[in-house]
């Protein structure tokens, strides 16, 4: 590496380590409490005329409506909780 | 080294390296999937969409951590140099694994007709003002973009086109990408997953990479501080016997650049420490078949004049050397690349 690369490398890692460490600590500190089981809201489509109440199809739609992205909008839930 | 364009210059070492890399990645993905199935509640297989995101994401993160450890490890211990020689293959492969992770996320939304949700999350300005709730996918996308640029410019064609110095600057963006990835995990997975494993693994990975880079930088700095100051434009190296045979003694010019003073038997020559290929540290290499060989990718230069042996055409700067009262001295002023400057030392000087 040239001198300029070496100088940058020497300065970049301490700075990066401080910023990222602070970020991770904050992320851990401000982590929202675990989710409480939410009352289940039936999906609107489950009550359409094509799906019988209590049927297997309704149950499938019901489960699908509850699916969230595995790493879903924590911020939204956190804001709602507060 | 090559005199013509080749997409990949395959050799036995690269084939072995790549086979091990692909094999270990397949083992990780297979093992992760198997464990996820074992840990799933009885009669309920884990969702393939969720699993795909987790397995490719964690695999890419671990791979990038390993890539970032290779450079400083090779500086601290020469036994890691073989890993460095083929690091670009690992980097490009990591980009593809990371891209699979990104594609799995897009696919997750696409199969549920929720792509507008993903777009909304990424394009709502107010989201970017939050810390907890920051669009983590944007962090991942930024890191993936950096990986793409690095993978796309990894070939020697781009190295030559951009010049080694600019190419090196461009590829140093991986440090930023790694920081973005750590925050991508900290603000994403770590918020949802309450298991202590996530912060522990994340912290260990980041601490290892950071410590190795700081240690490697510190080692270079300490060797510079022990430098003997030049007198009358000449840097004192020491008696010829102080230079290990077929190795180099590295000194620093007043402008901070390093000079590698090599000895090959009774011949002593000084060249810039910067390889013409990727600016690798020539002084950490050795003389093989009469040529200075770069430890990173094996580029060769003659000790006499800093020229690559035919048919190659690369040249590096040489420095005048002299024997003054039994002590080797090297000039601080470089000669034009390819200028003969080596010195033959009488045998008695080694006794």
Boltz contact constraints between the chains, C-beta under 6 A:
constraints:
  - contact:
      token1: [A, 1]
      token2: [B, 279]
      max_distance: 6.0
  - contact:
      token1: [A, 2]
      token2: [B, 274]
      max_distance: 6.0
  - contact:
      token1: [A, 2]
      token2: [B, 279]
      max_distance: 6.0
  - contact:
      token1: [A, 3]
      token2: [B, 256]
      max_distance: 6.0
  - contact:
      token1: [A, 3]
      token2: [B, 257]
      max_distance: 6.0
  - contact:
      token1: [A, 5]
      token2: [B, 168]
      max_distance: 6.0
  - contact:
      token1: [A, 9]
      token2: [B, 217]
      max_distance: 6.0
  - contact:
      token1: [A, 10]
      token2: [B, 217]
      max_distance: 6.0
  - contact:
      token1: [A, 12]
      token2: [B, 175]
      max_distance: 6.0
  - contact:
      token1: [A, 13]
      token2: [B, 213]
      max_distance: 6.0
  - contact:
      token1: [A, 13]
      token2: [B, 214]
      max_distance: 6.0
  - contact:
      token1: [A, 16]
      token2: [B, 175]
      max_distance: 6.0
  - contact:
      token1: [A, 16]
      token2: [B, 179]
      max_distance: 6.0
  - contact:
      token1: [A, 17]
      token2: [B, 210]
      max_distance: 6.0
  - contact:
      token1: [A, 20]
      token2: [B, 179]
      max_distance: 6.0
  - contact:
      token1: [A, 20]
      token2: [B, 182]
      max_distance: 6.0
  - contact:
      token1: [A, 23]
      token2: [B, 183]
      max_distance: 6.0
  - contact:
      token1: [A, 24]
      token2: [B, 186]
      max_distance: 6.0
  - contact:
      token1: [A, 27]
      token2: [B, 186]
      max_distance: 6.0
  - contact:
      token1: [A, 27]
      token2: [B, 187]
      max_distance: 6.0
  - contact:
      token1: [A, 28]
      token2: [B, 199]
      max_distance: 6.0
  - contact:
      token1: [A, 30]
      token2: [B, 132]
      max_distance: 6.0
  - contact:
      token1: [A, 31]
      token2: [B, 191]
      max_distance: 6.0
  - contact:
      token1: [A, 34]
      token2: [B, 194]
      max_distance: 6.0
  - contact:
      token1: [A, 70]
      token2: [B, 50]
      max_distance: 6.0
  - contact:
      token1: [A, 71]
      token2: [B, 188]
      max_distance: 6.0
  - contact:
      token1: [A, 71]
      token2: [B, 189]
      max_distance: 6.0
  - contact:
      token1: [A, 71]
      token2: [B, 192]
      max_distance: 6.0
  - contact:
      token1: [A, 74]
      token2: [B, 191]
      max_distance: 6.0
  - contact:
      token1: [A, 75]
      token2: [B, 130]
      max_distance: 6.0
  - contact:
      token1: [A, 75]
      token2: [B, 132]
      max_distance: 6.0
  - contact:
      token1: [A, 75]
      token2: [B, 133]
      max_distance: 6.0
  - contact:
      token1: [A, 78]
      token2: [B, 132]
      max_distance: 6.0
